[in-house]
Amino acid sequence: MVWPVPDEAEHERLRGEQMPEWAEADTHEWSHARDGWVMILLGGAPIWQARQWYLDWGSGIGGYVADFQPRFGGKAEEGRPQIEAWEISEWEVRLARLINSFSATGDFFQFDLTDRVVPSPSRLHPADAARGGY
């Protein structure tokens, strides 16, 4: 398994400042958000990838969270659909937590917003969900 750890200067130079909507709405004020792809390798060949975000709260406290996806519903406002909730698979949540378990500080679990954003992640693996959900 490999995952990116871009430094802040590189990320800002390449993509500019960006904060996902779900992180902006969180009760904590995050300093930076950097996205990247986690690659799962088997025998050196990539077999799966998942987008993850590194959220930095400051003071060296940061960690990885899954890339939450919007679920739309309700009435459209100003021609844009309303976000009803955020979704993610339990597999992607556990992948982010596995990566965080390798952290030297280990303090991110106190600030992890996953349970606040998606209290009940889907039990389906993303590949199964893409095929119709069984």
C-alpha positions in Angstrom: 0.0 0.0 0.0 1.3 3.4 -0.9 -0.1 6.9 -0.2 1.1 10.4 -0.8 2.3 12.8 1.8 2.7 16.1 -0.1 4.1 19.0 1.8 2.0 22.2 2.1 4.1 24.3 -0.3 4.0 21.7 -3.0 0.2 21.2 -2.7 -0.5 25.0 -2.8 1.8 25.5 -5.8 0.2 22.7 -7.7 -3.5 23.0 -6.8 -3.9 26.2 -4.7 -5.9 26.3 -1.5 -8.8 23.9 -1.4 -10.9 22.7 1.4 -13.7 20.1 0.8 -17.2 21.3 1.6 -17.6 18.7 4.4 -14.4 19.9 6.1 -15.5 23.5 5.9 -18.8 22.7 7.6 -17.1 20.7 10.4 -16.9 22.0 14.0 -13.1 22.1 14.0 -11.3 24.7 11.9 -8.9 22.8 9.7 -5.8 24.6 8.5 -5.1 22.7 5.3 -6.6 19.9 3.3 -4.5 17.9 0.8 -5.9 15.2 -1.4 -4.2 12.2 -2.9 -4.7 8.7 -4.1 -3.9 5.6 -2.0 -2.8 2.7 -4.1 -3.2 -0.9 -3.1 -0.6 -3.1 -4.8 -0.5 -6.9 -5.2 2.8 -8.2 -6.4 3.8 -4.6 -7.3 0.8 -4.1 -9.6 -2.0 -1.7 -8.6 -5.3 -3.4 -8.0 -7.3 -0.7 -6.3 -7.1 3.1 -5.6 -9.0 5.3 -3.3 -8.9 9.1 -2.9 -8.1 10.2 0.6 -7.7 13.6 2.2 -5.0 14.7 4.7 -6.5 17.2 7.1 -4.2 19.3 9.1 -5.5 21.0 12.2 -2.2 22.6 13.1 0.5 21.9 15.7 1.4 18.7 13.9 -2.0 17.3 14.4 -3.4 15.9 11.2 -4.6 12.7 9.6 -6.2 10.9 6.7 -9.9 10.7 6.0 -11.9 9.2 3.2 -13.2 11.3 0.3 -16.8 11.7 1.3 -19.3 11.9 -1.5 -22.5 14.0 -1.5 -25.9 12.4 -1.6 -28.4 14.9 -3.2 -32.0 15.2 -2.4 -34.6 17.8 -1.4 -35.4 20.9 -3.4 -32.8 22.5 -5.7 -31.7 25.9 -4.5 -30.6 28.5 -7.2 -30.5 25.7 -9.8 -28.1 23.6 -7.7 -29.3 20.4 -6.1 -29.3 20.3 -2.2 -26.8 18.1 -0.5 -28.9 15.9 1.8 -26.0 14.0 3.4 -22.5 12.6 2.8 -21.7 9.0 2.0 -18.7 6.8 2.1 -18.0 3.0 2.4 -16.8 1.5 5.6 -13.9 0.0 3.6 -12.6 3.5 2.7 -13.1 4.7 6.3 -11.1 1.7 7.6 -8.4 2.3 5.0 -7.9 5.9 6.2 -7.8 4.7 9.8 -5.2 2.0 8.9 -3.0 4.7 7.4 -3.5 6.9 10.5 -2.4 4.0 12.7 1.1 4.3 11.2 1.3 7.9 12.4 3.9 8.8 15.0 1.7 11.1 17.0 -1.5 9.0 17.1 -3.5 12.0 18.2 -5.7 12.4 15.1 -8.3 10.0 16.3 -9.5 12.7 18.8 -10.2 15.1 15.9 -11.3 12.6 13.2 -14.5 14.0 11.7 -15.6 10.8 10.0 -18.2 9.9 12.5 -19.6 13.4 12.5 -19.9 13.6 8.7 -21.0 10.0 8.0 -22.2 8.3 11.2 -23.2 5.1 9.3 -20.9 4.3 6.4 -22.0 1.8 3.7 -20.9 -1.8 4.3 -20.6 -2.4 0.6 -17.1 -2.3 -0.9 -17.0 0.5 -3.6 -16.5 -2.1 -6.4 -19.7 -3.9 -5.3 -21.6 -0.7 -5.1 -20.5 0.2 -8.6 -21.8 -3.1 -9.9 -25.3 -2.6 -8.5 -25.0 -3.3 -4.8 -26.1 -6.9 -4.5 
